């Protein structure tokens, strides 16, 4: 039976690989390669549903085939503590930046640039090569490939790796300690991240005191939200903003206001108020396009306090609640109530965890990884659809669920609740 299963997997992998290869060739696109001049991302558009499904199936099936061929014992033993070690070393000691793209370096050169010993450098770099970072075209000579080149040339990706492999990895190593020390906690400062960084501050307060870490964390979030599946077209195209007429949208925790700008640009009768902390407002309020300046305004507001904009038509939360435990999410919702008029909509654009087995294993693992990340940095969690409904019910029974959907190609869902009126 096992032999039949691996043969079936191999056949599916071959068939789907042929589909992807023929699509790329037919579009005169380069084939996947880690060569220095290879493509830095998948070249398959998400709207090519069948080809993208074939790509996702290849990822799932190759991983499953690897697990089966390893066997349970070696599969478990493959989850070693050193998985992120080489990445942590590469970003902390700037190993990828120590010689130019297109050039070569000896281990002695890398050691001199990094301040590490030659032996340590060799250990770290040769392990990185086994994970697809760098190449060794001839013995003792290191060159860049597409992966290490990306670390050199893309500051956002570099900061993503730096945040994940350094601060995030340390936080992950302390999450079980936090669960033992603070059982059942919903507090954002009783986390693996807080223990790893020896602080009693929640992550965002801690980052505010460490600007370099804050910049890297912001770039990590940018790497997520500017990627495929987070396009602002999903925001503008999947809620009936035009039906608001001369309505007002409050973009709560709206950061740079990108979503509000996109809404206002497409729907010329709608006005938006972008709310965030003072440093964010100071940074972005002057960046509103001149033609939208009368309809996109910024306002300083902490959503842990009462909502100051009364009687708006929509209160919009894009990727906000997943950062907060139920305790604080309920507080955010209750802070809206004094401002709400009957019929006001609370529109949530956020993750929804799938039922197991609905998505590919690769896609599901990505979402469940985000779920664990929220736990280790904020004692928060991602939510299933019923969890979202329960959250609003706990906040106040007058929040009535209207509808939810995940637009095709979008990572985030839309969930719409209506305020049924005050007593």
SULQUIRA-V19284 format. One record per residue. N is the residue number from 0. RES is the residue in three letters. SS is DSSP state (alpha for helix, beta for strand, coil for the rest). D_LAST is the distance of its C-alpha to the last C-alpha in whole Angstrom. Layout:
BEGIN
n | res | ss | d_last
N | RES | SS | D_LAST
N | RES | SS | D_LAST
END
This chain:
BEGIN
n | res | ss | d_last
0 | UNK | coil | 64
1 | UNK | alpha | 64
2 | UNK | alpha | 66
3 | UNK | alpha | 65
4 | UNK | alpha | 61
5 | UNK | alpha | 63
6 | UNK | alpha | 65
7 | UNK | alpha | 62
8 | UNK | alpha | 60
9 | UNK | alpha | 63
10 | UNK | alpha | 63
11 | UNK | alpha | 60
12 | UNK | alpha | 60
13 | UNK | alpha | 63
14 | UNK | alpha | 62
15 | UNK | alpha | 58
16 | UNK | alpha | 61
17 | UNK | alpha | 63
18 | UNK | alpha | 60
19 | UNK | alpha | 59
20 | UNK | alpha | 62
21 | UNK | alpha | 63
22 | UNK | alpha | 60
23 | UNK | alpha | 60
24 | UNK | alpha | 64
25 | UNK | alpha | 63
26 | UNK | coil | 61
27 | UNK | coil | 64
28 | UNK | coil | 61
29 | UNK | coil | 63
30 | UNK | coil | 63
31 | UNK | coil | 61
32 | UNK | coil | 63
33 | UNK | coil | 63
34 | UNK | coil | 66
35 | UNK | coil | 65
36 | UNK | coil | 65
37 | UNK | coil | 63
38 | UNK | coil | 59
39 | UNK | coil | 57
40 | UNK | coil | 54
41 | UNK | coil | 54
42 | UNK | coil | 55
43 | UNK | coil | 53
44 | UNK | coil | 50
45 | UNK | coil | 47
46 | UNK | coil | 47
47 | UNK | coil | 50
48 | UNK | alpha | 48
49 | UNK | alpha | 51
50 | UNK | alpha | 53
51 | UNK | alpha | 50
52 | UNK | alpha | 50
53 | UNK | alpha | 54
54 | UNK | alpha | 53
55 | UNK | alpha | 50
56 | UNK | alpha | 52
57 | UNK | alpha | 55
58 | UNK | alpha | 53
59 | UNK | alpha | 52
60 | UNK | alpha | 55
61 | UNK | alpha | 58
62 | UNK | alpha | 55
63 | UNK | alpha | 56
64 | UNK | alpha | 59
65 | UNK | alpha | 60
66 | UNK | alpha | 58
67 | UNK | alpha | 60
68 | UNK | alpha | 63
69 | UNK | alpha | 63
70 | UNK | alpha | 62
71 | UNK | alpha | 59
72 | UNK | alpha | 61
73 | UNK | alpha | 62
74 | UNK | alpha | 58
75 | UNK | alpha | 57
76 | UNK | alpha | 60
77 | UNK | coil | 59
78 | UNK | coil | 55
79 | UNK | coil | 57
80 | UNK | coil | 56
81 | UNK | coil | 58
82 | UNK | coil | 56
83 | UNK | coil | 55
84 | UNK | alpha | 58
85 | UNK | alpha | 60
86 | UNK | alpha | 57
87 | UNK | alpha | 56
88 | UNK | alpha | 59
89 | UNK | alpha | 60
90 | UNK | alpha | 57
91 | UNK | alpha | 57
92 | UNK | coil | 61
93 | UNK | coil | 61
94 | UNK | coil | 63
95 | UNK | alpha | 62
96 | UNK | alpha | 63
97 | UNK | alpha | 66
98 | UNK | coil | 68
99 | UNK | coil | 68
100 | UNK | coil | 66
101 | UNK | coil | 70
102 | UNK | coil | 72
103 | UNK | beta | 73
104 | UNK | beta | 73
105 | UNK | beta | 75
106 | UNK | alpha | 73
107 | UNK | alpha | 75
108 | UNK | alpha | 73
109 | UNK | alpha | 70
110 | UNK | alpha | 71
111 | UNK | alpha | 72
112 | UNK | alpha | 69
113 | UNK | alpha | 66
114 | UNK | coil | 68
115 | UNK | coil | 68
116 | UNK | coil | 71
117 | UNK | alpha | 73
118 | UNK | alpha | 73
119 | UNK | alpha | 69
120 | UNK | alpha | 68
121 | UNK | alpha | 70
122 | UNK | alpha | 68
123 | UNK | alpha | 65
124 | UNK | alpha | 66
125 | UNK | alpha | 68
126 | UNK | alpha | 65
127 | UNK | alpha | 63
128 | UNK | alpha | 65
129 | UNK | alpha | 64
130 | UNK | coil | 61
131 | UNK | coil | 62
132 | UNK | coil | 62
133 | UNK | coil | 65
134 | UNK | beta | 68
135 | UNK | beta | 72
136 | UNK | beta | 74
137 | UNK | beta | 77
138 | UNK | coil | 78
139 | UNK | coil | 76
140 | UNK | beta | 75
141 | UNK | beta | 71
142 | UNK | beta | 70
143 | UNK | coil | 66
144 | UNK | coil | 65
145 | UNK | alpha | 61
146 | UNK | alpha | 59
147 | UNK | alpha | 61
148 | UNK | alpha | 61
149 | UNK | alpha | 57
150 | UNK | alpha | 57
151 | UNK | alpha | 59
152 | UNK | alpha | 58
153 | UNK | coil | 54
154 | UNK | alpha | 53
155 | UNK | alpha | 49
156 | UNK | alpha | 51
157 | UNK | alpha | 53
158 | UNK | alpha | 50
159 | UNK | alpha | 48
160 | UNK | alpha | 51
161 | UNK | alpha | 51
162 | UNK | alpha | 47
163 | UNK | alpha | 48
164 | UNK | alpha | 51
165 | UNK | alpha | 51
166 | UNK | alpha | 48
167 | UNK | alpha | 46
168 | UNK | alpha | 49
169 | UNK | alpha | 49
170 | UNK | alpha | 45
171 | UNK | alpha | 46
172 | UNK | alpha | 48
173 | UNK | alpha | 46
174 | UNK | alpha | 43
175 | UNK | alpha | 45
176 | UNK | alpha | 45
177 | UNK | alpha | 42
178 | UNK | alpha | 41
179 | UNK | alpha | 43
180 | UNK | alpha | 42
181 | UNK | coil | 38
182 | UNK | coil | 37
183 | UNK | coil | 34
184 | UNK | coil | 33
185 | UNK | coil | 30
186 | UNK | coil | 32
187 | UNK | coil | 33
188 | UNK | coil | 36
189 | UNK | coil | 37
190 | UNK | coil | 39
191 | UNK | alpha | 42
192 | UNK | alpha | 42
193 | UNK | alpha | 42
194 | UNK | alpha | 44
195 | UNK | alpha | 47
196 | UNK | coil | 46
197 | UNK | coil | 47
198 | UNK | coil | 43
199 | UNK | coil | 40
200 | UNK | coil | 38
201 | UNK | coil | 36
202 | UNK | alpha | 38
203 | UNK | alpha | 37
204 | UNK | alpha | 37
205 | UNK | alpha | 41
206 | UNK | alpha | 41
207 | UNK | alpha | 41
208 | UNK | coil | 44
209 | UNK | coil | 46
210 | UNK | alpha | 46
211 | UNK | alpha | 49
212 | UNK | alpha | 46
213 | UNK | alpha | 43
214 | UNK | alpha | 45
215 | UNK | alpha | 47
216 | UNK | alpha | 43
217 | UNK | alpha | 42
218 | UNK | alpha | 45
219 | UNK | alpha | 44
220 | UNK | alpha | 40
221 | UNK | alpha | 42
222 | UNK | alpha | 44
223 | UNK | alpha | 41
224 | UNK | alpha | 39
225 | UNK | coil | 42
226 | UNK | coil | 44
227 | UNK | coil | 44
228 | UNK | coil | 40
229 | UNK | coil | 38
230 | UNK | coil | 39
231 | UNK | alpha | 37
232 | UNK | alpha | 38
233 | UNK | alpha | 35
234 | UNK | alpha | 32
235 | UNK | alpha | 33
236 | UNK | alpha | 34
237 | UNK | coil | 32
238 | UNK | coil | 28
239 | UNK | coil | 28
240 | UNK | alpha | 28
241 | UNK | alpha | 30
242 | UNK | alpha | 27
243 | UNK | alpha | 25
244 | UNK | coil | 27
245 | UNK | coil | 27
246 | UNK | coil | 24
247 | UNK | beta | 24
248 | UNK | beta | 24
249 | UNK | beta | 23
250 | UNK | beta | 26
251 | UNK | beta | 25
252 | UNK | coil | 28
253 | UNK | coil | 30
254 | UNK | coil | 33
255 | UNK | coil | 36
256 | UNK | coil | 34
257 | UNK | alpha | 36
258 | UNK | alpha | 33
259 | UNK | alpha | 32
260 | UNK | alpha | 35
261 | UNK | alpha | 36
262 | UNK | alpha | 32
263 | UNK | alpha | 33
264 | UNK | alpha | 37
265 | UNK | alpha | 36
266 | UNK | coil | 33
267 | UNK | coil | 34
268 | UNK | coil | 31
269 | UNK | coil | 29
270 | UNK | beta | 29
271 | UNK | beta | 28
272 | UNK | beta | 27
273 | UNK | beta | 29
274 | UNK | beta | 28
275 | UNK | beta | 30
276 | UNK | coil | 32
277 | UNK | alpha | 34
278 | UNK | alpha | 37
279 | UNK | alpha | 36
280 | UNK | alpha | 35
281 | UNK | alpha | 38
282 | UNK | alpha | 40
283 | UNK | alpha | 39
284 | UNK | alpha | 37
285 | UNK | alpha | 40
286 | UNK | alpha | 41
287 | UNK | coil | 39
288 | UNK | coil | 41
289 | UNK | alpha | 42
290 | UNK | alpha | 41
291 | UNK | alpha | 37
292 | UNK | coil | 37
293 | UNK | coil | 35
294 | UNK | coil | 32
295 | UNK | beta | 32
296 | UNK | beta | 31
297 | UNK | beta | 31
298 | UNK | beta | 29
299 | UNK | beta | 30
300 | UNK | coil | 27
301 | UNK | coil | 26
302 | UNK | coil | 23
303 | UNK | coil | 23
304 | UNK | coil | 22
305 | UNK | coil | 19
306 | UNK | coil | 19
307 | UNK | coil | 20
308 | UNK | coil | 20
309 | UNK | coil | 17
310 | UNK | coil | 16
311 | UNK | coil | 19
312 | UNK | coil | 19
313 | UNK | beta | 20
314 | UNK | beta | 20
315 | UNK | beta | 24
316 | UNK | beta | 25
317 | UNK | beta | 29
318 | UNK | coil | 30
319 | UNK | coil | 28
320 | UNK | alpha | 26
321 | UNK | alpha | 30
322 | UNK | alpha | 31
323 | UNK | coil | 28
324 | UNK | coil | 28
325 | UNK | alpha | 25
326 | UNK | alpha | 24
327 | UNK | alpha | 24
328 | UNK | alpha | 22
329 | UNK | alpha | 19
330 | UNK | alpha | 19
331 | UNK | alpha | 20
332 | UNK | alpha | 17
333 | UNK | alpha | 15
334 | UNK | coil | 16
335 | UNK | coil | 15
336 | UNK | alpha | 11
337 | UNK | alpha | 12
338 | UNK | alpha | 14
339 | UNK | coil | 12
340 | UNK | coil | 12
341 | UNK | coil | 10
342 | UNK | coil | 14
343 | UNK | coil | 15
344 | UNK | beta | 18
345 | UNK | beta | 19
346 | UNK | beta | 22
347 | UNK | beta | 24
348 | UNK | beta | 28
349 | UNK | beta | 30
350 | UNK | coil | 32
351 | UNK | coil | 31
352 | UNK | coil | 34
353 | UNK | coil | 36
354 | UNK | coil | 37
355 | UNK | coil | 40
356 | UNK | coil | 43
357 | UNK | coil | 41
358 | UNK | coil | 42
359 | UNK | coil | 46
360 | UNK | alpha | 47
361 | UNK | alpha | 47
362 | UNK | alpha | 44
363 | UNK | alpha | 42
364 | UNK | alpha | 44
365 | UNK | alpha | 43
366 | UNK | alpha | 39
367 | UNK | alpha | 39
368 | UNK | alpha | 42
369 | UNK | alpha | 39
370 | UNK | alpha | 36
371 | UNK | alpha | 39
372 | UNK | alpha | 39
373 | UNK | alpha | 36
374 | UNK | alpha | 36
375 | UNK | alpha | 39
376 | UNK | alpha | 38
377 | UNK | alpha | 34
378 | UNK | coil | 34
379 | UNK | coil | 31
380 | UNK | coil | 32
381 | UNK | coil | 32
382 | UNK | coil | 29
383 | UNK | coil | 30
384 | UNK | alpha | 28
385 | UNK | alpha | 26
386 | UNK | alpha | 26
387 | UNK | alpha | 24
388 | UNK | alpha | 21
389 | UNK | alpha | 21
390 | UNK | alpha | 20
391 | UNK | alpha | 17
392 | UNK | alpha | 16
393 | UNK | alpha | 17
394 | UNK | alpha | 15
395 | UNK | coil | 12
396 | UNK | coil | 11
397 | UNK | coil | 9
398 | UNK | beta | 13
399 | UNK | beta | 15
400 | UNK | beta | 18
401 | UNK | beta | 20
402 | UNK | beta | 24
403 | UNK | beta | 27
404 | UNK | beta | 30
405 | UNK | coil | 33
406 | UNK | coil | 35
407 | UNK | coil | 39
408 | UNK | coil | 41
409 | UNK | coil | 37
410 | UNK | coil | 37
411 | UNK | coil | 33
412 | UNK | beta | 31
413 | UNK | beta | 28
414 | UNK | beta | 24
415 | UNK | beta | 21
416 | UNK | beta | 18
417 | UNK | beta | 15
418 | UNK | beta | 12
419 | UNK | coil | 10
420 | UNK | coil | 7
421 | UNK | coil | 4
422 | UNK | coil | 0
END
